[in-house]
Amino acid sequence: MINIPVAFSGYSIFDGDVRQISLKNKFVLNTINQFSYTIAEKDAAFKKALQESDILLPDGVGITLAVRLLNRKVIHKIAGNDIHQHLLQKLNETGGRCFYLGSSETTLKLIQIRIAREFPNITVGSFSPPFKKNFSDQDNNHMIKAINRFKPDVLFVGMTAPKQEKWIYEHKNAIHSNIICAIGAVFDFYAGTVLRPSKYWRSMGMEWLGRLINEPRRMYKRYLYYGPIFLMKLLKLKFYDRAST
């Protein structure tokens, strides 16, 4: 994989085509958007997990616009759904194995049914962890044992940010999977339990608005509260911090 990441405010952002990403490389992949960037500014463990990602995808127009404003460089949004689809296609070509960690048993079953239909050469495993704010040592051991018994080529983790990224960072060395990806809402999108905004919204760079309309109660704070905070931080980086250096 040949890629020179773009430096943005302490993060190395992937600048390339998702098709460059190969199953032959061992890596931890996370995504960053305006919400996760803002949260990470107040959560040192989350920030460290993002900064030490092997691949950090720009999953949000806020990040692509920020890079354009600060670096004068055009990069393109790569959603978690894009890398999920790419890796499934690669696994199907090689007869590989993937494991889904997170979400409910119902959602995981729907994912397995869809993969069996669309990617019949993939062997799928899954584990639904307990729904709680913090996992116990016993919980973590159960999850790691389930993954390692299955021996996946790719592990998809969907626990929402920042929980999933911090969990991966803490346990990645104990996990026997070549590739580990935090893809959050993709579990629900792929299972069909949550409707992803249409191609129209995505092509307009307005997927965030589509999600806000579809899930106003869950998404309003992410976009209407953290969005302006991100904008203020971005303007500070552009005009104040640079002027003082």
Backbone hydrogen bonds in HBPLUS format (Angstrom, degrees):
<---DONOR---> <-ACCEPTOR-->    atom                        ^
c    i                          cat <-CA-CA->   ^        H-A-AA   ^      H-
h    n   atom  resd res      DA  || num        DHA   H-A  angle D-A-AA Bond
n    s   type  num  typ     dist DA aas  dist angle  dist       angle   num
A0006-VAL N   A0013-ILE O   2.76 MM   7  4.95 159.5  1.80 148.3 147.6     1
A0013-ILE N   A0006-VAL O   2.74 MM   7  4.95 164.0  1.76 154.0 148.6     2
A0008-PHE N   A0011-TYR O   2.78 MM   3  5.11 162.4  1.81 152.8 157.9     3
A0011-TYR N   A0008-PHE O   2.88 MM   3  5.11 154.7  1.94 114.0 122.6     4
A0014-PHE N   A0056-LEU O   2.83 MM  42  5.54 178.5  1.83 153.5 153.8     5
A0020-GLN N   A0017-ASP O   2.85 MM   3  5.58 167.0  1.86 123.6 128.0     6
A0021-ILE N   A0018-VAL O   3.09 MM   3  5.67 159.2  2.14 114.4 120.4     7
A0027-PHE N   A0178-ASN O   3.25 MM 151  6.83 138.1  2.44 143.3 154.9     8
A0180-ILE N   A0027-PHE O   3.07 MM 153  6.52 158.4  2.12 156.7 162.6     9
A0054-ASP N   A0028-VAL O   3.02 MM  26  5.30 137.3  2.20 139.0 151.9    10
A0055-ILE N   A0028-VAL O   3.18 MM  27  6.47 151.4  2.26 155.7 155.1    11
A0029-LEU N   A0180-ILE O   2.80 MM 151  6.17 166.7  1.81 165.9 170.0    12
A0182-ALA N   A0029-LEU O   3.05 MM 153  6.42 160.9  2.09 162.6 167.2    13
A0030-ASN N   A0055-ILE O   2.98 MM  25  6.39 161.5  2.01 163.9 167.5    14
A0057-LEU N   A0030-ASN O   2.92 MM  27  6.38 158.1  1.97 152.5 150.5    15
A0032-ILE N   A0057-LEU O   2.91 MM  25  6.17 153.1  1.98 177.8 173.2    16
A0059-ASP N   A0032-ILE O   2.97 MM  27  5.55 132.3  2.21 137.8 149.0    17
A0037-TYR N   A0033-ASN O   2.93 MM   4  6.05 161.3  1.96 157.8 163.7    18
A0038-THR N   A0034-GLN O   3.12 MM   4  6.14 159.1  2.16 138.1 143.4    19
A0039-ILE N   A0035-PHE O   2.96 MM   4  6.22 163.6  1.98 155.7 160.4    20
A0040-ALA N   A0036-SER O   2.88 MM   4  5.91 157.5  1.93 144.9 151.5    21
A0041-GLU N   A0037-TYR O   3.24 MM   4  6.48 133.2  2.47 140.0 150.5    22
A0041-GLU N   A0038-THR O   3.30 MM   3  5.38 137.7  2.49  96.2 107.1    23
A0042-LYS N   A0039-ILE O   3.01 MM   3  5.64 157.0  2.07 115.6 122.6    24
A0043-ASP N   A0040-ALA O   3.22 MM   3  4.70 152.8  2.30  91.9 100.1    25
A0047-LYS N   A0043-ASP O   2.95 MM   4  6.21 163.2  1.98 157.4 162.7    26
A0048-LYS N   A0044-ALA O   2.95 MM   4  6.10 157.8  2.00 146.0 151.6    27
A0049-ALA N   A0045-ALA O   3.05 MM   4  6.24 155.9  2.11 142.2 148.5    28
A0050-LEU N   A0046-PHE O   3.00 MM   4  6.31 156.4  2.06 152.3 158.2    29
A0051-GLN N   A0047-LYS O   2.86 MM   4  6.03 166.5  1.87 153.5 157.8    30
A0052-GLU N   A0048-LYS O   2.96 MM   4  6.01 146.6  2.07 146.7 154.3    31
A0053-SER N   A0050-LEU O   3.19 MM   3  5.32 164.7  2.22 109.3 111.0    32
A0059-ASP N   A0057-LEU O   3.06 MM   2  5.73 118.8  2.45 110.9  94.5    33
A0078-ILE N   A0058-PRO O   2.96 MM  20  5.64 156.0  2.02 128.9 136.8    34
A0063-ILE N   A0060-GLY O   3.18 MM   3  5.58 127.7  2.47 105.5 116.2    35
A0064-THR N   A0060-GLY O   3.29 MM   4  6.70 163.8  2.32 149.6 153.8    36
A0065-LEU N   A0061-VAL O   2.88 MM   4  5.93 158.6  1.93 147.1 152.8    37
A0066-ALA N   A0062-GLY O   2.97 MM   4  6.06 146.2  2.09 135.6 145.5    38
A0067-VAL N   A0063-ILE O   2.95 MM   4  6.19 159.9  1.99 153.9 157.8    39
A0068-ARG N   A0064-THR O   3.09 MM   4  6.27 153.4  2.16 139.0 146.5    40
A0069-LEU N   A0065-LEU O   2.87 MM   4  6.08 155.6  1.93 146.9 153.5    41
A0070-LEU N   A0066-ALA O   2.87 MM   4  6.00 168.3  1.88 155.6 158.4    42
A0071-ASN N   A0067-VAL O   2.74 MM   4  5.22 150.3  1.83 135.2 145.4    43
A0072-ARG N   A0068-ARG O   2.97 MM   4  4.47 128.3  2.25 111.9 120.5    44
A0082-ASP N   A0079-ALA O   2.90 MM   3  5.18 131.0  2.15 103.2 116.2    45
A0083-ILE N   A0079-ALA O   3.37 MM   4  6.91 154.9  2.44 154.2 158.6    46
A0084-HIS N   A0080-GLY O   2.99 MM   4  6.14 156.9  2.04 149.4 156.7    47
A0085-GLN N   A0081-ASN O   3.00 MM   4  6.11 164.5  2.03 144.6 148.2    48
A0086-HIS N   A0082-ASP O   3.01 MM   4  6.17 160.4  2.04 145.9 151.8    49
A0087-LEU N   A0083-ILE O   2.95 MM   4  6.05 166.1  1.97 149.4 152.7    50
A0088-LEU N   A0084-HIS O   3.02 MM   4  6.20 156.0  2.08 148.4 155.3    51
A0089-GLN N   A0085-GLN O   3.05 MM   4  6.26 157.9  2.10 148.2 153.7    52
A0090-LYS N   A0086-HIS O   3.07 MM   4  6.38 156.5  2.12 147.7 154.1    53
A0091-LEU N   A0087-LEU O   2.86 MM   4  6.05 159.8  1.90 150.1 155.8    54
A0092-ASN N   A0088-LEU O   2.88 MM   4  6.03 152.0  1.96 147.4 155.0    55
A0093-GLU N   A0089-GLN O   3.12 MM   4  6.36 145.8  2.24 140.7 149.1    56
A0094-THR N   A0090-LYS O   3.21 MM   4  6.50 143.3  2.35 142.8 152.1    57
A0095-GLY N   A0091-LEU O   2.82 MM   4  5.71 116.7  2.23 143.1 158.2    58
A0096-GLY N   A0091-LEU O   2.79 MM   5  4.53 170.1  1.80 136.8 139.5    59
A0123-THR N   A0096-GLY O   3.07 MM  27  6.46 163.7  2.09 154.3 158.9    60
A0153-ASP N   A0097-ARG O   2.80 MM  56  5.26 152.1  1.87 127.3 135.9    61
A0154-VAL N   A0097-ARG O   3.20 MM  57  6.66 152.6  2.28 149.8 157.8    62
A0098-CYS N   A0123-THR O   3.05 MM  25  6.51 157.1  2.10 161.7 168.7    63
A0125-GLY N   A0098-CYS O   2.98 MM  27  6.39 152.4  2.06 150.3 158.0    64
A0099-PHE N   A0154-VAL O   2.97 MM  55  6.46 149.7  2.07 155.9 165.2    65
A0156-PHE N   A0099-PHE O   2.81 MM  57  6.07 170.2  1.82 172.3 175.6    66
A0100-TYR N   A0125-GLY O   2.93 MM  25  6.36 154.5  1.99 138.9 143.1    67
A0127-PHE N   A0100-TYR O   2.95 MM  27  6.46 144.6  2.08 164.7 166.9    68
A0101-LEU N   A0156-PHE O   2.86 MM  55  6.19 167.4  1.88 168.3 172.6    69
A0158-GLY N   A0101-LEU O   2.92 MM  57  6.23 166.8  1.93 160.4 163.1    70
A0102-GLY N   A0127-PHE O   3.09 MM  25  6.47 165.7  2.11 164.5 169.0    71
A0108-LEU N   A0104-SER O   2.98 MM   4  6.21 165.0  2.00 154.4 158.7    72
A0109-LYS N   A0105-GLU O   2.94 MM   4  6.06 151.6  2.02 144.2 151.6    73
A0110-LEU N   A0106-THR O   3.11 MM   4  6.39 155.2  2.17 147.0 153.3    74
A0111-ILE N   A0107-THR O   2.99 MM   4  6.29 150.7  2.08 148.0 156.3    75
A0112-GLN N   A0108-LEU O   3.01 MM   4  6.29 160.1  2.05 148.0 152.6    76
A0113-ILE N   A0109-LYS O   3.00 MM   4  6.26 155.4  2.06 148.4 154.9    77
A0114-ARG N   A0110-LEU O   3.06 MM   4  6.25 160.7  2.10 146.2 150.9    78
A0115-ILE N   A0111-ILE O   2.94 MM   4  6.17 164.3  1.96 156.3 160.7    79
A0116-ALA N   A0112-GLN O   2.99 MM   4  6.10 159.9  2.03 146.4 151.9    80
A0117-ARG N   A0113-ILE O   3.24 MM   4  6.47 139.6  2.41 137.8 147.7    81
A0117-ARG N   A0114-ARG O   3.11 MM   3  5.14 127.4  2.40  95.3 109.0    82
A0118-GLU N   A0114-ARG O   2.87 MM   4  6.10 162.2  1.91 156.3 161.2    83
A0119-PHE N   A0115-ILE O   2.63 MM   4  5.05 157.1  1.68 142.6 150.0    84
A0122-ILE N   A0119-PHE O   3.16 MM   3  5.95 170.2  2.17 129.6 130.9    85
A0140-ASN N   A0136-SER O   3.01 MM   4  6.35 165.0  2.04 155.0 157.8    86
A0141-ASN N   A0137-ASP O   2.94 MM   4  6.14 157.4  1.99 147.1 153.4    87
A0142-HIS N   A0138-GLN O   2.99 MM   4  6.21 157.7  2.04 149.5 154.9    88
A0143-MET N   A0139-ASP O   3.05 MM   4  6.36 159.5  2.09 153.3 158.5    89
A0144-ILE N   A0140-ASN O   2.96 MM   4  6.16 169.7  1.97 154.9 157.6    90
A0145-LYS N   A0141-ASN O   2.91 MM   4  5.99 162.2  1.95 149.2 154.5    91
A0146-ALA N   A0142-HIS O   3.00 MM   4  6.12 155.1  2.07 143.2 150.0    92
A0147-ILE N   A0143-MET O   3.04 MM   4  6.31 158.2  2.09 150.8 156.3    93
A0148-ASN N   A0144-ILE O   2.92 MM   4  6.07 172.4  1.92 154.6 157.0    94
A0149-ARG N   A0145-LYS O   2.91 MM   4  5.93 150.3  1.99 145.7 152.8    95
A0150-PHE N   A0147-ILE O   3.08 MM   3  5.31 123.6  2.41 100.0 114.1    96
A0151-LYS N   A0147-ILE O   2.98 MM   4  6.23 143.3  2.12 148.1 159.4    97
A0179-ILE N   A0153-ASP O   3.11 MM  26  6.34 147.1  2.22 144.6 154.5    98
A0155-LEU N   A0179-ILE O   2.80 MM  24  6.12 160.1  1.84 152.1 158.5    99
A0181-CYS N   A0155-LEU O   2.80 MM  26  6.14 166.9  1.82 171.6 176.0   100
A0157-VAL N   A0181-CYS O   2.75 MM  24  6.01 162.4  1.78 167.8 170.0   101
A0183-ILE N   A0157-VAL O   2.98 MM  26  6.14 154.7  2.04 152.8 160.8   102
A0164-GLN N   A0160-THR O   3.06 MM   4  5.81 165.3  2.08 145.0 149.5   103
A0166-LYS N   A0162-PRO O   3.13 MM   4  6.26 167.1  2.14 157.9 161.6   104
A0167-TRP N   A0163-LYS O   2.95 MM   4  6.08 152.6  2.03 147.2 155.4   105
A0168-ILE N   A0164-GLN O   3.00 MM   4  6.18 162.7  2.03 148.9 153.2   106
A0169-TYR N   A0165-GLU O   3.00 MM   4  6.19 164.5  2.03 147.1 151.6   107
A0170-GLU N   A0166-LYS O   3.04 MM   4  6.13 155.4  2.10 143.7 149.8   108
A0171-HIS N   A0167-TRP O   3.06 MM   4  6.17 145.8  2.18 146.5 155.0   109
A0172-LYS N   A0168-ILE O   2.77 MM   4  5.25 125.2  2.07 156.6 160.5   110
A0174-ALA N   A0171-HIS O   2.97 MM   3  5.50 150.7  2.06 117.8 126.7   111
A0175-ILE N   A0172-LYS O   3.25 MM   3  5.23 154.4  2.32 100.2 107.9   112
A0186-VAL N   A0183-ILE O   3.00 MM   3  5.70 167.0  2.02 146.4 145.3   113
A0187-PHE N   A0184-GLY O   3.37 MM   3  6.51 163.0  2.40 132.2 131.7   114
A0188-ASP N   A0185-ALA O   3.08 MM   3  5.53 117.5  2.49 109.6 122.1   115
A0189-PHE N   A0185-ALA O   3.04 MM   4  6.33 163.3  2.07 155.1 160.5   116
A0190-TYR N   A0186-VAL O   2.82 MM   4  5.81 171.1  1.82 154.3 156.5   117
A0191-ALA N   A0187-PHE O   3.02 MM   4  6.10 153.5  2.09 142.3 150.2   118
A0192-GLY N   A0188-ASP O   2.91 MM   4  5.85 129.6  2.16 137.1 149.3   119
A0193-THR N   A0188-ASP O   3.08 MM   5  5.13 126.7  2.37 143.9 150.3   120
A0194-VAL N   A0188-ASP O   3.37 MM   6  5.24 155.6  2.43 118.2 113.8   121
A0192-GLY N   A0189-PHE O   3.21 MM   3  5.11 133.2  2.44  91.2 104.0   122
A0202-ARG N   A0198-SER O   3.16 MM   4  6.50 163.5  2.19 149.7 154.7   123
A0203-SER N   A0199-LYS O   2.75 MM   4  5.80 160.7  1.78 151.4 156.1   124
A0204-MET N   A0200-TYR O   3.19 MM   4  6.34 138.7  2.37 140.2 150.2   125
A0206-MET N   A0201-TRP O   2.82 MM   5  4.96 156.8  1.87 164.8 156.9   126
A0205-GLY N   A0202-ARG O   3.04 MM   3  5.12 160.7  2.08 106.3 111.7   127
A0209-LEU N   A0206-MET O   2.98 MM   3  5.30 125.2  2.29 103.9 117.2   128
A0210-GLY N   A0206-MET O   3.16 MM   4  6.59 156.3  2.22 151.8 158.5   129
A0211-ARG N   A0207-GLU O   2.90 MM   4  6.23 154.8  1.96 153.3 160.0   130
A0212-LEU N   A0208-TRP O   2.93 MM   4  6.16 150.1  2.02 141.2 149.9   131
A0213-ILE N   A0209-LEU O   2.91 MM   4  6.16 155.1  1.98 149.3 155.2   132
A0214-ASN N   A0210-GLY O   2.94 MM   4  6.12 156.2  2.00 144.4 151.4   133
A0215-GLU N   A0211-ARG O   2.81 MM   4  5.82 156.1  1.86 149.0 154.9   134
A0219-MET N   A0215-GLU O   2.89 MM   4  5.81 155.4  1.95 161.6 169.8   135
A0220-TYR N   A0216-PRO O   3.03 MM   4  5.30 144.3  2.16 139.2 141.6   136
A0223-TYR N   A0219-MET O   3.21 MM   4  6.46 158.8  2.26 161.7 166.2   137
A0224-LEU N   A0220-TYR O   2.71 MM   4  5.43 153.3  1.78 148.9 158.2   138
A0225-TYR N   A0221-LYS O   3.12 MM   4  4.85 143.3  2.26 114.9 123.2   139
A0226-TYR N   A0221-LYS O   3.04 MM   5  6.45 161.0  2.07 166.8 172.4   140
A0230-PHE N   A0226-TYR O   2.89 MM   4  6.08 158.2  1.93 150.5 155.7   141
A0231-LEU N   A0227-GLY O   3.02 MM   4  6.33 158.2  2.07 151.6 157.8   142
A0232-MET N   A0228-PRO O   2.98 MM   4  6.22 156.5  2.03 148.7 153.9   143
A0233-LYS N   A0229-ILE O   3.00 MM   4  6.29 156.2  2.06 149.1 155.7   144
A0234-LEU N   A0230-PHE O   2.86 MM   4  6.09 154.2  1.92 150.9 158.7   145
A0235-LEU N   A0231-LEU O   2.95 MM   4  6.20 159.8  1.99 150.6 155.3   146
A0236-LYS N   A0232-MET O   2.99 MM   4  6.16 150.7  2.07 142.3 150.5   147
A0237-LEU N   A0233-LYS O   2.95 MM   4  6.23 155.7  2.01 146.9 153.0   148
A0238-LYS N   A0234-LEU O   2.96 MM   4  6.19 151.8  2.04 146.4 154.5   149
A0239-PHE N   A0235-LEU O   2.88 MM   4  5.96 168.9  1.90 152.9 155.2   150
A0240-TYR N   A0236-LYS O   2.95 MM   4  4.96 133.2  2.17 120.8 135.1   151
A0241-ASP N   A0236-LYS O   2.91 MM   5  6.15 166.0  1.93 158.9 163.6   152
A0244-SER N   A0240-TYR O   3.07 MM   4  6.27 137.9  2.25 148.1 158.9   153
A0245-THR N   A0242-ARG O   3.36 MM   3  5.30 159.0  2.40  98.0 104.1   154
